[in-house]
Amino acid sequence: MNDDRYEQGPRGLTRRRVLQIGTAAAVVAAAAPALGGEAVAAAPAAPAAAGFARPGVAVRPRFRWWWPDGLVDPAEIRREIDQMADAGFGGGEISAVHHSIKDASVLDPEGHGWGTAAWVAGVEAALDQAARRGLTVDLTIGPAWPAAVPTISPDDDAAVQELAYGTVTVAGGATHDGPVPEPVAAAAKGVTKRALVAVHAVRIDPANATRKETGLDFASFTDLTARAADGRITWTAPDGGDWLLLSYWRRGSGQQPEGGPHSSPDSWVVDHFSKAGTRAVTAFWEARLLTPRVRKLIGKAGATLFEDSIELETPALNWTPDLPAEFKRRRGYDLMPYLPVIVLNKENTVHSYEADRTAHARHDFWLTVSDLLNEYHFEALRTWAHSVGLELRAQPYGLSTDAIRSAAILDVPEGESLGFKNLDDYRALAGGRDMAGRELLSCEAGAYQGGAYNTTWDKLLRTMGGAYAAGLNQTVFHGFSYATAPGAAWPGFAAFTPYNGGIGFAESWGPRQPTWRHVPDIAAYLGRVHQAMRAGTSRIDVAVFRQKGYTKTGIGVGWFTKYGVPLGWTHQMISAPLLDLPSAKVRDGRLAPDGPAYQVLFVEGDRFNGNACTLPLDSARTMLEFAKAGLPLVFLGDWSAATVPGIAKDGENDALRAVLTEMFALPRVKNVAAETDVPGALDALGLRPEAGYAQSSTLLNAHRRDGRVDYFYLCNGKHAETVKPPVAAIDHEVSFTRADRRAVPYRLDLWTGETEPVAVYKADGDIVTVRIALQPSEATVIILARGGQHPSATAAETEVRVDGRRLVARAATAGTYATTLADGRTVTTAVGAVPAAQTLTTWRLRVEDMTPDGTKQHDLALDALKAWPDIPELADVSGIGTYTTTVTWDGGAGTGAVLELGEVFDTCRVSVNGRRVPPVSVLYPAVDIGPYLRRGANTIEVEVATTLNNRLRVSDPAVYGGASRQAYGLIGPVRLVPYGEAVIRAR
């Protein structure tokens, strides 16, 4: 069984940690060579460090687990659970997904479709084996997405609905005597029924036209619904310009889940805005899926009920039968006069009244749709899921709805690396999660377009590193495909490749991948990230109020996104409903003091409506109470003519302006005119980020506080994958705020789980300053906690580490180095002779060549390292290569060496003299091998694993032949870089 253990070094010493600082060459040692043979008592480890060496199953990353519907063998299902467990993962999410199989009839939807007895048998096997192995299993709400069941037709009220409009132009004074206008958009296949909702007439007003919309005169609106009979209407337009005669038809949108058919009869997407749609889902589960055994097994290994993003696709307008009545009840006025400017054609609005009226009406419409989605779908599903022993996880976006509110309802909100444009998309969901007191923010990770069988773990970690700083603490990899399906070519069934005949999405991780042998190291790395980012509660500097709680938009927060984050500020978005949560209180000048403990509430104009200064009256009143309780607020923009975001009731806007006037008179409330004035307002309020940088930096941070212990996750990343220029290495001080003034800094090595006291830092009151050096995409965690007594310094000319109860200087060259101790004394330390660095060029290479016909072996002698495509025998080979060389080590006491591997594709492991050294970072592969070296000859072995891309180019050229060869292997240069160490002695 694979695990993340590694051998001990000579004399039984365990390696304390490997940390890359600045460049790959500057790796800090842990279990250093003996220094003068002294016996030194070990300093006690930080109490907060417990458990990181072997993170528990609950914090391990997970997989999307794609099944070809129910055409699965329970025995194979059990094997695949074992494979996930052995590789160090926490579980899988069962999904009926097979986009690679266009002729789904080969999967036998009647006998082996989603929801059949065969499907249920597979689910039982998965849950049972997961319980045996200590894993958990997530169950997807329906086949593929969106949520659908086979027990409804597209004409049922429980099926997803649309409102399609029809239109005809009638000249002033002319008469329309004929059929009610037919819908502009044709009905979908299978939809046979429709209902006429209303018929309206509105005069065309070019003054209200936009570039893409026909202008209309609101005052001319006329309801003609009562005149329509038997599908016809007679109406004479008043004189004075052309008129539009508009009809509105409610019908099923006829949407089916992606990549079907998945069942027999076909499944149809349910209405996500009605109780009937949700009941259709839960009734099917109760009747067909939740067998007594499944119910029992859910109690042992069930985790969440999962729903993918809300992709309700229609050429018309999303609708539900009770929407007009719900709108009147919630918004207090009739929807009908505003339907002309709300209807859609191919996702675009068509008509407009004057700009403000149009924007306010559309706001109210989508706010109502959002209410229905959240109350009748997410809240109802969560209640039902809890009743059967599951939590509810979902991606609550895809429409113009309040995903921030949804994130506060869901047990586990989820985002995605493919669809999210930048880190602010995650921060929106994180605000809902933290204000509701939830723990997890999940991510569907790694769904790269055209990434099948060529995605590297290096790429995936670079993509995800910054996202953890935005609040993510669960990763669900996209994905793990069931082993086989009819007609699937080597290396097996893959849910998303081939895709339309070409290379599909993402990867099918699992034993078919050469890198699977090394994946336990990566699973443990991510488990440690998750574990640190679930400790205690989030601590966030700024709550940003959003008038519309959208996400998956890429729209950030003015000054804070562009300038605040590079200085260390952290922020999240919150929306109006979150101000009604129990957590929305102020204590000691902080909002939600028992949760994210925001220092300041920032309010700007509606970024989805031209930065209009709008604010719900109830929200403004709540903010006034916050300000009176001592919470700092910063408003950006001219709020003198502020309005409510929807259609205002009588006197509502005047009341809003009066509240704002009272609020702006308070000393802890600042109103600034421009983004450039924001930092001045923060300074005037005496605010600073809890992890501050003196200079602009690409360093991203996330802060968690668990009692008196602080965890800071740090990643040298970027706001979005498309940001240019590329991120460069950083090396600068960071000032951390600590809960406990007796806490000292420790650094967690995310690759090994070991912690080491930070030797060089400054402390002043509640601030601890540590120098952080990271390469692009590298990450680390700083823990501020009480621990054992150990020495420290405030400045040093070379690397310094804590070794038990003494400080040790390390340098790559001999010399005398100054260190300023914590008591203010400056001492010098002499580091003796250091052997010269060596470049290792001569290797033996044994390759396990993975082919459709089995594994073949190649043995080569190399006098120089080069990529496999540059070696004729390996040009189209994929697999695992083991590189072996011998080096002579003549270093004396107090010396060791770092092995720099240079360029490696993709994952690797290192052994020295038959002992496997600790895991090597796939981002910057360098490792301290000092504890493993011995005088004389030493054998170094580097095992490197690849993708399957190069082999598939030639084994399946119809699909993968257009792919470029990837530069596999250990490319180097590989260098053995010695160092010397000496104890720093106070004089």
C-alpha positions, 0 to 999 in steps of 0.5 A: 500500500502506498503512503507518504512515509519516508526513510529516516536518515543516518543515526536515526535522525528524521529530517525536520523539513525541506523549505525552498527559499528564494531559489531552488538552490537555497533549500533549508535543511532539517536533519542536518549533519552532526555539528561537532558531535554535540548532543542537543536537547530538542526544542518542543514542537509547536502544539499547533503542528500536531497532525500535519504529518499524516493528514486525516481522510476528511481533509484529503482531496477528492475526485469526480468519479465518472461512471458510464451510467449503471454499466459498472461491475460492483467488484470493479467499483470496490477496486477503484475505491481501494485505488483512491484510498491507497493513493491517499485521497478522501473519496469520490463523487459518483457521477453519471457522465459519459460525454465521450460516448455519443451513442449512449444506446451502447450503455443500455439505458433501460437496463443499466441507466442512471437510477436502475437496479444496476446503478443502485448496486454500484452505489451500494458497492461504493458506499460499502467499500468506502466504509471499509476503507474509511473514505466517504462518497458523494452522490450526485443529484441526477445524471450529469447536470442540471438536476433531472429525473425520468419520472416527468415529461417536459410538459409537466409543471415540475419540469424546467420552464421558460417564458417565450415572447412573440411580437408584432408591430402595429402602426398608430391607428391600425388594427391587428385582427389575427392570431396572438403573436407566435413565440420568437423562439421555437419550442424544444423537441418534446414540448407539446403544451403551452399556456398564454400568460399575457398579451401587452401593447406598448408604444415604441419610444426611440428616446429609450432605445439602446444600442441593442434594445428597442425603446418603449414608453412605460406610460403607454403600457396596456394589458390586452390579456382579457381580449385574447380568445381562442388564440386570436386578438383584435386591437386598434393601436392609438394614434401617435407612433408605432406600437408593439403587440407582445404575447408571452407563452409559458412552456417547458424548455425541454432541457435534458441533462448533459451527454444523455440519454442516461435513462429510459424513459429519458430524464428531463431537467426539473423546475429549480424555482418551484416546490414541485420541481424539488419534490420531483427529485426527492420523490424519485430518490425516495422511491428508486435510489434510497434502498434500505441498504443504501440508507444504512450505508449513507450513515457509514460513508455518505458525505454530500448530495451534490448538484453541479452549476445551475446551467438552465439553458433556454433561448427564452426567459427562465420561468416558473408557473407561480412567478407573477404571484411570487413577484407581487408578494415579495416585491409589492407590485405587479410584474406585468407592466415590466415584462416587455423589458425583462424578456430575453431572446438568446440570452439578450434583453430586447426592449427597454424603458428609460434606463433607471426604470429598466435597471430597477425592474430587472433587478427586482425580477432576478432578485425574485428568481434568486429568492425562489431558487434559494428557498424552494430549491437549495433550502428544501434540498438541504433539509431533505438531504439532512433527513437522509444523512447527507449534507448538500454541496452545490455550485450555486451559479449559472444564472443572475442569482445571488450566489453569495446567499446560496453559499450561506445556505449550502452546507458546502458551496463549490466553485470551479477552476475552469469557469471562474475567471479569477480569485474574486469569484471564489471570494464571493462564495467564501463570504456566504460560507463564512458569514453562515459559519460553514467550514468548507468551500470546495472546488471542481479542479483541473477541467482544462480544455483539451487537457486529456492525458496531457495535464501535469500535476505541476500545472494543476498546483500552479492553478490552484495555489492562489485559490486556497488564499481566496478561501478554498479548502476542499479540492475535487479533482476532475476526475477519475473515470471508471475503468472501461466501457463498450468501445473505449480505447486504451487506456480505458473509458474516459468521461470527456475524451474523445470529445467531438472526435478530439482531445477532451477535457481534463484528465482521467486520473487513476492507475492508468496514469504513470504519475499515480505511483507518486500521487500520494505525495501530492494528496498529502500536500493538498491534505495539509493545505486543506487542514491548515485552511480549516483550522478555526475560522477565517479572519478576513480584513474587509467585507465588500457589500455587493448589491447583486451577489453574482459570481463566475463573472470575474468582476472584482472590487475596485481598489482592493482587488487591484491594489489592496491584495498586493499589500496584504489586504484580504476581502470577501463579498457579502450581499444583503441577505447575509446582514440578516444572519445571526453572525451579522453583529458587531463586537470590538469594532468587528463584523461577525466577530465569531467568524471572519471578524471583518475589520471594515465594511466597504460599500461601492456602487453596483458594479453590475449596473454601471457603478450606480449608488444603490442600496436596499433601505433595510441594508442601509439601516442595518449598516447604520446600526453597525456603525453606531456599534463601532464598525468602520465603514468606507463608502466609495462614490457620490451617494447624495442621490442614492436610490434603492436597487429596485422599483422604489416605494413611495418615500423609500429613496428619501428615507435611504438618503436620510439614513446615509446622511446620518451614517456619514456624520459618524466618525467611523464612517468615511465617504471617499470620491475615488478609488485613490482615496481608499487607502487614506480612509483606511489609514484615517480609521487606523486599519491595517491588514492582518498580514501586511507587506511594505511593498506591492507583492504577488504574495497572496495570503489567507488567515485562519485563527483557532483559539490563540493560534494563527495560521497564515497560508501564503502563496506567490500567485496571481489574481487570474491565470491570464494575468501578465507579466508572469509572477516573479520570485518574491523575497520580502518581510511580512508583518503578521498579527498574532492573537497571543503575544507570546506566540512565536512563528513556525513554518509548516512544510506542506510537502512533509508535514513537518514544522520548524521554528522560524529562527529569524523574526522580529516581534513587537506587541501583536505583530510578528515580522518574518521574511518570506521568499517564494518562487512563483506558485510556491506556498507555505504556512506560517503558524503563530503559536506558543511552543517550547523555548528556543533561541531566535535572531532578528537579522542574519547574513546567511540562512539560520535554523533552530537546532534544538536549543541552539541556532545554526548558521548555514552557508554555501561558501566558507566565511564569517557571517554576522547574526543579530540575536533577539537580545540585540547582540550581534555575533559572528560565526565561521562556517568552514570549508564547503566542498565544490558543487557538482553537476551530475551528467552521467546516468543509467536510465531504465524506462517502464514504457506503458503501451496498449500491449502492456509495459515494455522496458528500455535500458539506456546509458546517458552521458548527458540529460535530455528530454525523452523526445530527443532520445530516439528510443523514447521519442513516443514513450510514456511511463516511468523512468528511473535515473541512477548515478553514483557520486563521491561525497567527501564532505566533513562534519558540519557539511551536507548537500542539496540535490537540485533536480532542475527541470523535471517532467512531471512528478518524481521521487528521490532515493539515496543509498536505497533510502527514499528521501522526503517528498520532493516539490513538483513545482521546484524539485530540490531536496536536502540529502545531507542526512543520507550521504555517507563518505565515499560512493553514494547512489542517487536514484530519481524516479520520474513519471510522465503523462500518457500524451506522447504514447497516445499520439501514436497509439490513437492518432485519430484523436491525439495525433495532433498533440505536440510531444511533451518534454518528458523526463529528468532534464536538469541540470542536476546539481549537488550543492554542498553547504556548511553549518556552524553553531551560532554562539553568543559571546 
